[in-house]
Amino acid sequence: MVICSLGKNICIYGENKIVYSIYKGRDDIMESDGNTYYIVKAEALPEVFLKTIEVKEKLRKGEISTIYEAVEKVGISRSAYYKYKDYIFPLYEMNTGRMITVALMLDHSPGVLSEVLNEIAQAKASILTINQNIPVHGVANVTVSLELKNMMVHVDKLIQIIEKIQGVKKVNILAKE
C-alpha cells in the first residue's frame, strides 16, 4: 500500500476507488495537517510514483549516496523525483517523528488528569513530557508533549475527545512538529 497526497488532487486510480469509498468517512485516520490522504494499492499508481519511493528508499538505506545516482539507477528524471518526493511516501512514514505539545486547563479534581492520560494512551500516542503547575483558584495548567508515531486517531479527534472529559476547561495545541 502507498499513501498518496497531491495537494487537493485525489490520487485514486482504476479498481481502487473502493479503497477511497471505504475510508472517505474516516477523517480521524485519513486527514492530517489539513491535507487529505488516501490508501491506494501500489500497482494502481503510475510508475513514476513507485520509482520516487524506490529512490527515497535507496537513499534512506544508504545504498546510494546521491539523488543523481539514485534516479539514474531507478530510471526517472531528477525533476520527476523532486516534483513528487514530498507528496508520496510509504504508509509507515505517515506519522513518523511527529510531535505536538498540548496545553490544558483542568479542574483541580481527583481523576481529571488521569482520564486525560487514559484517552491519550487509548489513542496510542506516546507521552514524552508532562508538566503540571500548582492549581490556582481550582484550576491546574498542564502541558503534555506527545509523539504521534503510533497514534490510531487523528490529532483533532483526540483533542475533541479530551475536550469532552468532565473537568477539562480548555485544550490548545501549542506546537506541532
N, C-alpha and C positions, 0 to 999 in steps of 0.2 A: 504494500500500500504506500501511497505517496500523498503528502499534503500539498496542495497547490493553491496559492493565492496570487492573483494578478490584479491587485487593487480592487476595482469594482467589477472587473470581468469575472465570469464564472468559468471555472475550469472543469467542465463535465463533458465527457465525450461518449458517443455510442451507447452501448448497452448499460453503461454505468450510471445512467440517470437514476436508476433505482437507488443507488447509494445516496444521491442528493435528496431524494424524497424521504428516505428513511431518517436522515439526520437533519433535515431542514428545520424542524421544530426544536431541535436540541441546542438552542443558543448558549446554554450553560457550558457546553462542551466545545462547540464549533466556532465560537467567536472569541476573539482575543484582541485587545488593544484597538477596538473599533473596526478591525478587519474581519471578514467572514472567511472561514476555511472550510474546505470540503475534502472528504476522503475519496480518492479515486484509485482504482486498481492501476498499477504501473503499466500494464500492457495497453491501457486505453489512452495513455498520454503520448503526445508527439515525441519522437525520438530525441529531439533537442533537449527536452526536459530531463529525460533519463540520462543523457550524456552530461548534462550540467551537474546532476547529482553524482555521477561517476567521477567527474573532475574533482568535486568537493571532497569525496571520499578518499581519492588518491592523495590529495593534499593533506587532509586531516591525518591519515595514517602515516604520512611521511614517505610514501612510496615514490613520490615525485616532489621535487622541491620548488618548482616554479610553475606558475599558471601557464606560461607559454609551452613548457614541456607537456603538461597535463592535457591541454586542449589539443595539441598535436597528436598525442598518443590516442586520445579518445575519438578524435575526428570531428571536432566542431571548431568554429571560429572563436577568437577571443571576444569579439563583440557579442556573439550569441551567449557566451558564458557570462559576461558582465551584465547583459540585459536581464538574465533570469536568475542569477546566483542568489539574490536576496529575496526571491519570491517562491522558490521551490526548495523543499527540504524533506528528508525522511520524517516519518511520524514521530520517531523517538526524539527528534530535536525540537519538537514544538514548544516544550516548556523548559528546556534545559537552562539551568542557571538563572532563571528569572526570580527576582525577589521583590517584595513590597514591604513597606513599613506602614502600619495602620495605627492611628491614634483613636482611642476610645475614651468616652466619659461614661463611667459606670456608677450606679448607686452603690453606696458602701453597705452592701447587704451580703450575708453569707451565701455563697454558691454562685453569684453572678459571674465572676471571673472564671470559675470552674466550668460553667456552662459554655462560656465563650470558647475556652480552650478545648472543650469536648467537640464543639462544632468544627473547629479548625482541624482537630485530629480526624474526625469523620470525613472531612474533605481531603485527607491525606496530604495536607500541607505540612512542611517541617518548620517548627518554631526555632528560629535562630537566636532571638533575644526577647526577653520580656522585661519591661521596666514599669513598676507601679509606684506612683508618688503617694505620699501620705494623704489620706482623704481630707478634704476641706469642705465644710458645710454639707457633709454626707455624700460627696461626690469624689470618686477616685479617678485620676487620669492615668491611663495605661497606654504604653506604646509596645507594639508587638511587631517584630520583623519576621517575615515568613519566606521560606524558599518554596517556589511553586512547582518545582521539577516533577513531582509525582502527583500533583493535585488532580482530583477527579471531577471537579466542577470549575466553572469559570469564576474568576475573582469577584466579579459583580454579583454573581449568585451567592457566593459565600458572604459578602457584605450584607446582602438582603436578609439572609438567614440570621446573621448576627444582630442586625437591627431589630429583628422581631423578638429577640430574647427579652424577657421581663427584667428590667433593671438596667438595660442598655439605653443610655440617653442620646449618645451621638457616636457615629463612626465616620472617620475620614481617612482616606488614603493619603499619606504624607509624601511617599516616594515610591516610584516604580523603577525597576532596572530591567 
